[in-house]
Amino acid sequence: MADYFPLKEKTRFEYKFTSTEFDGTARVLIDILSVKKKAAKTVAEARMIFELRDSHTTQYLITRDAKWLTTADGVIIGGRREFPLPPKEGVKWDEYPDSSEVVSLSDKVSIKAGKFASCMKVVTMLGGGDAGKSVRYYAPGVGYILEEYNGEDKTCELELLAVSQVPEEKKKGRK
């Protein structure tokens, strides 16, 4: 089965983020700092660095259990249930006031980071569809690669640019 959100320690995801909430293009880095397995649960410690005119850093958890992959924070909205496990086409879930559905496991997506096949496409109807819609894509073996969010309050797009290693922290030398 494809892993649409691999939790690999020391992995950095670099995204381009545009939104009607600000001018310009932000750079967002999501670093998977550590991954711990406990019983039937995997918990990853993640760091999100948001760079526009200045830099803002937050830390949060990503949890995978037998039924869900859940993020405690995110770029476009706060935390959410990303998708049920195992992912299946046609599976629906509600997170009031929104409702989501895995509409495809076979989408092709072409973005700056590359061409991806067999992508999972999740469509979320915001406020039951009255408040807009979000479409997000997850590539097998890579993870969260693209989201197009069209809501009443904002329109934004998050696109993966590159996947790399988290750079080593520079040690402060003695004087």
CORPE-V313381 format. One record per helix or strand of 2 or more residues. SS is the DSSP state (A for helix, B for strand). FROM is the first residue (numbers start at 0). LEN is the number of residues. Records with the same first field share a line. If there is no record, write none. Layout:
# CORPE-V313381
SS->FROM-LEN / FROM-LEN
This chain:
# CORPE-V313381
B->10-9 / 25-13 / 40-11 / 54-10 / 67-4 / 79-5 / 91-4 / 97-14 / 113-13 / 131-8 / 142-9 / 154-11
A->126-3
